[in-house]
Amino acid sequence: MITTMRRPAKPAVMVRMAALALAAAFGLAGTACSSVGGSAIRTGPVQMPAYTGPVAIYSTGQAPPGAVDLGVVEVHAAQQEATVDTLMPQFVRKAAEIGGNIAVVDGIRARFEVVGRTHIETFYYTCGLGATCAGTRVYAANEEMMVVSVFGRAFSTNAVPPGEQPLIPPNEAPPAPAPAAAPSSSERGL
């Protein structure tokens, strides 16, 4: 424990210090870090560019028939941000990043982790001759933090499964056979 003693500042200085502390607090709140994160990893045999249209969500763990598996997707957040309302748009966005127009949720998991933090407290007390002194106390404590994860897979119905590609692309028709020429009169025996 570290304790410091000092006399309080004059009222005008205290007002300026409070204003600076308030401005710093709002500045930090505006640039606060988010705990929302995630990843999408291509694991399927088909590589698709990012998809920009609407993405269907399947929560049954099963994709529709004919959909091609593109990869795995996972998103997570901690504490107040750890809600399904926050995570599902992120999950859909990650599925679209690897070309998916279908996001299949395999599961949602919540876990609790113990995290060590350093706490700093400032306290005030009366000291000699009625003056007010301030002290600072620094200590370590463990806090429990909730982390929620949504995990699943990205699929596409716009892709053709490997091994099922046509030999001739559907845009190009095979050349039509040349029409048979009518036999000449010498070939007909006339």
CORRAMO-V512025 format. One record per backbone hydrogen bond with DSSP energy under -1.0 kcal/mol. CO is the residue of the C=O (numbers start at 1). NH is the residue of the N-H. E is the energy in kcal/mol with one decimal. If there is no record, write none. Layout:
co: {CO;CO}
nh: {NH;NH}
e: {E;E}
This chain:
co: {6;10;11;12;13;14;15;16;17;18;19;20;21;22;23;24;25;26;27;37;39;41;56;58;64;68;70;70;71;72;73;74;75;76;77;78;79;81;83;84;87;88;89;90;91;92;93;95;96;96;101;102;103;104;107;109;111;113;115;117;119;121;123;125;128;131;133;135;137;139;141;143;145;146;147;148;149;150;151;151;152;153;154;154;155;155;156;161;169;184;185}
nh: {134;14;15;16;17;18;19;20;21;22;23;24;25;26;27;28;29;30;31;76;74;72;103;105;67;156;43;44;154;41;152;39;150;37;148;81;82;83;87;88;91;92;93;94;95;96;97;100;51;99;56;155;58;153;151;149;147;145;143;141;139;137;135;133;131;127;125;123;121;119;117;115;113;79;111;77;109;75;106;107;73;104;70;71;101;102;68;164;172;188;190}
e: {-1.1;-2.3;-2.1;-1.9;-2.4;-2.4;-2.3;-2.3;-2.5;-2.4;-2.4;-2.5;-2.2;-2.3;-2.3;-2.5;-2.2;-1.9;-1.1;-2.8;-2.5;-1.8;-3.3;-3.0;-1.7;-1.8;-1.5;-1.9;-2.5;-2.5;-2.5;-2.8;-2.6;-2.5;-2.4;-1.5;-1.4;-2.2;-2.3;-2.6;-2.5;-2.5;-2.2;-2.4;-2.1;-2.2;-1.6;-2.4;-3.0;-1.8;-2.4;-2.7;-2.7;-2.2;-2.5;-3.1;-3.0;-3.3;-2.9;-2.6;-2.4;-3.3;-3.4;-3.6;-1.3;-3.0;-2.5;-2.9;-3.1;-3.5;-2.9;-3.3;-2.9;-2.5;-2.6;-1.8;-2.7;-2.4;-2.0;-1.9;-2.6;-2.8;-3.0;-1.2;-1.4;-1.8;-2.9;-1.8;-1.2;-1.5;-2.4}
